[in-house]
Amino acid sequence: MSTATVEFAGIELLSPCPHCSAPMAVNTLTDRCRCSSCLMESALPPPVWAEALRGVEKDVVQFAPGYLRHGPEWGEGGPPPGPHVEWQRGHDAPPCPRCQRPMRLAPQGGCVCAACGAGRAILPKPLWLPPDSPVLGFVSDEPAVAEARPRQPVHVACTQCGGPLVADGSSRIVPCGYCSARVALPDAVWAALHPPRIKRRWWLVVHVATDPRREPAKPDLFGEPALWAVLGAVLVMPWPGMLLLALLDWRVEVVVACLFTTIAVIVALWLRGRWLYRTICRPECEVVGRLVGPWRLRHTAQVLLTKPHQPDVVLASAVLRYVSAERFAELGGDGGKIRAWMVPGRTDRVHVEAVPSVLE
C-alpha cells in the first residue's frame, strides 16, 4: 500500500551575510537575500538550502503539529566548513488570514481554512531547486528581497538652504534642487527607508514518500504458515529427547520437563500478546491518544483515549512508559496527540504508539 502524502512544514531561517557576517532573515524560498545591516544583496550559496532542507520531510513525520526543532546539526567532528545556517523547522501549517486557524491543502490547489473557507496561494518551487527535492511549493508573504517592498518617500529639509528634499531610499546622498548641495540623509531617515527584515515563519509543501502514521498496524509475524511450522518444530523436537532421558534417569526427566514447561509458558504468553496486538490494532479500533502530562516517576506519561474529532469524549486512559522529557516535547507536550487503538467497550484492551496521530 502506498503511503505517499503531502504535508506542510513550518520553517524559520537565518543565514550569515557574506559581507558583514550579520544574520540575514530568509523568509521565503529564494536564492538571493538582502542584509538589513549593510544593505548589500548577495546570493545564497547552495550549502545554505542544503542544510535548511535536509531531512525536512522526516520532521513532518516524526514530530507533532506545532513543534519546531532547532538546528544546525553538527556531527562529532564539530561544525562543518561553510556558513552556519540557523533554522527551526517541523510539522506546522500556515494560519488562516481571517481566523488564524491552521489551514489545509485543497484538492483543487492552494490551501484553504476548514473553519471560514479563506484560501491562500501556494507558490511553485523555483527551478534552481534540485529535481529530487521533496519540496513541492511554499507559502510566504515575504518578497524575495527587501527592495521588492513598496516604500513611501520621505520629505526632509536641506541642511544648507532649508529647501524640501524627497528621499526615496535609492541613495543616501540626495542632491538639493535649489542650492545644488549634496545632503547626506541622517541615520533615522535612512533606517525608516530601509526597515530591518525580521525573521518570520513561512511554510514548505513537502512530499512525504513513506509516512508510517498512515500505515496500518504491523502484521502479526506468526500469521505466516512457514513461521507456524518453525514454531511447531520447536515445540515438538524436545519430546524424543525427554523420552530417552526418562529411560536413563527420572531426575533428568523432571529437570527437562520443568525447563520445557517454562519455555512453553513464555512462548504461550508471547503468542497471546501478539494475538491481542493483532486483535486491537485494527482500523475500526483506532482512536486519538492525548498526552495529559509527564509523571515525575519512571518516565511515564498518561494518555487519554478519545474519539476522532471529539476531544471531549474520553473513552479510556492508558500509560505510556519510558518517555524522556525530550521525547515528550517532540510529541507535542501536554495535549500532544499520538496514535492509539482501543477495542470498543474494553478499556483493558488498548495499545498506544509514541508516534503522532493523523486523525485530527
N, C-alpha and C positions, 0 to 999 in steps of 0.2 A: 504494500500500500504506500503510495506516495505521500510524503508529509511536507511537501514544499508549500510555503506560505510567504506572505509579505507582511512586514511589521514596521512600525515607527521606532526610531531610535533617537532619543534626545542627545544633543552634544553641545558642549561649550569648549572653546579652543583659544589658546594663547600661543603665539609664535614670536620668537625674538626678532627684532628688526636687524637686518644685516648691516645697517649704517650706524645706529646708536645703541644697539643691544637692548632697547626698551621693549617690553612685551606689547605685541600688537594683538588686538582683539579681532579674531577672524569669525565673523558672524554669518557667513554664507559659504557656499561651495564655489570658491574662486581660486584662480591661480595667481592673482595679484592682490596686494593689500597696501594700504597707505598707513604709515606710522603717525600716531597722534602727537608724538613728541617732536620729531624732526621734520614731519610733513613730507617725507620722502616716500615715493611709491616704489615698491620693489616686487619682484616675482617671488612667489613662494616655491622653494625647492621641492622636488618630488619626495625627499625623506619626510617632509612635514606631513603630507597627506598619507604617506605610507605608515607613519607612526599613529596618526589620528584615526585611521580607518581600519587598522589591523585588528581583526577579531571582533569587529563591531556586531556582526551577526550572532556571535556566541553570547554577547552580553544580553541581547534581546531574549535569548532562550533561558539563560541561567539566572537572571535577576528579576525580581518582582517589579511591576509597573511603578514608576516614580522614583526608583533607586538608581542613582548615577554614581559610578565609581571613578576614582581619580587615577591619573597617570602622569608622567610616563612610567613604564615598567622597565626596570633595569635588571640585568642578569647578575651573576656572581662576579663578573669582571668589572662592574661599575657602569657608569653612564657610557653609552656608545658615542662614537665621534659624530659630529654634526650638530644641528640645532636641537636643543632640548625642548620639545614641544610639551606644554602642559594641557591636559584635556580632562574633561569629565563626560562620560557617556553611559548610556544604559537604556532600559526599556521605558520609554516615555512618549506620549502623544501630544501633538500641538493643541493648545487650548482654543476653545471657540471664541471668536472675537466679540460675541454678544454676551454669552453666559459663562464663559471661562471653563466650561466642562471639557473633558478630553474628547477629541474628535476621532472619527473612524474613517477608514478608507472606503470610498464609494465605489460600487461596481462599475459605474459609468466613467470613472476617473475623478481625480481630486480627492478631497476629504470632506466629510460632512458631519455636523453635530446631530446626534440622535435626539437631543432634547428640543432644540429650537429650529433645526433644519438649516442653519447657516453653513456656508461652504467656503473652502479655501482652495486655491490652486496649488498643484504640485508641479514644480519646475523640473524639467528633464535634466538628467545628469550631463555634464559637459563632455565634449569629445576627448579632452585630454585625459580623462579617467581611463584606467586600463579596462579592456573589454571583459576581463574575468572578475571585475569588482562586483561585490554584492549590492552596491548602491544603485538603485533604480531612479531616484529623484530626490528632491529635497524641498522643504518648506521653510522659507525665511522672508522676513520683511525688510532685511538689510540689503542695500545695493552692494555691488562688488567693491567699490572704492568710495572714499568719503566725498570726492568731488562730484559724484553722481547725485548727491543730495542737492535740491534747490536751496540756495542761500539768499536771504534778503539783504540788499545793500545797506550799508551803514553810513550815515551822514556825520562828518566830523568837520571841524574848523581848521583852516590853515594856521599854523603857528606863526607865520610871518605877517600876513595881511588880514587874517581873520575871515577870508572868503570861504564859502562852503565847498567841501570836498565829498565826493562819493566814492567809497571804497567797496569793491565787490569781492575782495579776497584773493584775486588773481596775483597780486604783488603787494609786498609790504611797503614799497615806496610808491607814493601817489603824487603825480605832478599837479600843481595848482594852476588852474586855468586863468587866474588873474595876475599873479606875480611871477609865474613860471618857477616857483620854488618847488623843490622835491622834498616832500614831507614824509617822514617815517611814522608809520602807524604805531600807537602805543600798544603795550602788551595786552591790555584789557580789550582793546578793539580787535586785535589780531586773534585773541582767544575766542571772542564772540563770533568772528567769521569762520573759525575752524574749531568747532566744539570737539572735545575728545571722544573717541569711539569707545563706548562702554561694552564690556563683554556681555553678550546676551545669548540665551539658549535658542538654538534652532534645531531642525529635525530632519533626519535622513529617512528615506524609504528604502529598506534593505530587504533582500531576498534571503530567506532562511531555507537552506536546502533540506536540512533534516532537523525537524523540531520535535524533540522527544515528548513535549507536552501534548502533542496531537496523536501520538501513537497509542494503541490500546495497551491494556495491561500485558506484562510479559507472559508469554505462554508457558504452561507447565511443562518442564523438560521431560517429565515422566509420562507424557501423553504419547510418546513415540513407541512403536512396537519393539524396536531394537533395544531401547533402554529398559523396557519391561523385561525382555529376555535376559539382559545382563543382570538385572536385579533378581530375577528368579534363579539364575545360576548361582549367584552369591548366597542366596538363602538355602539352596538345596545341596551345594557341594559339601558343607561340613558334616552332613549326616553319615556318609560312609566312613569317614574318619572317626566319628563318635562311636559307631558300632564296633569298629576294630579296637578302639581303646577300651570299650566296655568288656571285651573278651580278655584283655590283659590285666586291667586294674580298674576296679569300680570307682576308686577315688579320683582317678584321672577323668573318668566319665563325668563325675559330678562337677569337677572344675570346668571341663569343656562345656557342659550343659549350662552352667551359670554364665560363662562367657558368651555363649551363643544367645542365651536369653537376653542378656544385656544389650548385645548388638541388635537383636531383633526389636527390642523395645525402642531403642534410639532411632532405628530406621522407620519403625511404625509411627513414632511421634513426628519425625521429619516429613513423612509422607502425608500425615494428617494436616500438618501446617501448609504443605504445598496444595493440598486439596482445598483447604479453607481459602487460601490465596486465590486459587482459580475460581472458587465459588463467589467470592466477594468482588473481585476486580472485573466487573462486567459493565458495559456502557450504561445499563439501566440503573446501576447502583452508584454511579459517580455523583458526588456532591462537592460542595466547596468547603475547604478547610480554612478557618480563620485563626491566626495566631492571636492569643489573648495577652500573653506576656511571659517573659522567661522566669522560671523559678530559679531562686538563688542556689538551690541544691542540685548537684549532679547533672547540670547542663540539660535540664528538661524544660519543655515548654508545653503549655496547654493549648489544645486545638478545639475550636467549636465547629461542628459539622452542621452546615446549613444547606437549604435548597438553592439551586441556581437562581440568581436574580431575586432571591428572597432572603436577605441577610438577617431579618428579624426572626425568622422561623428556625430555631435551634433544635436540631434533631437529636444530637448526642454530643458528647465531648470525648476527646482522646488525648493521649500524651505522646509527644514527640521527644524521643530521647537522644542524648549525645549531640546536642545543638550548642555550638560555641556562640559567643557573643558576635563574632564576625559573621558567621553563617546566619544568625538570627536577623542581623541587619540586612544582609543580602536578600533574605526572603521577604523583606518589607517591614520588619519590626512589628510592633504592636498593631494588629489589624491586617497584617500581610496575608495573602492568600496562597495556599498550597493545594496540591492535588490530593484528593481523598475519595474513598469509597465507603459505603455503608449499606448492608443488607436492610431493606425496609422492615421496620418492626423489630430488628435485632440489634440492640445497642451494644451487644458484646462482640458482634462481627463487624469490625471496622478495620480499615487499612489506610495509612497516611504515608505519603511520599514527600520528601523535602524538595519538591520542585514547584515552580509557580503554576497556578491554575489558569485555564483559558476559558472557563465557563462564564466569566464576567469580564 
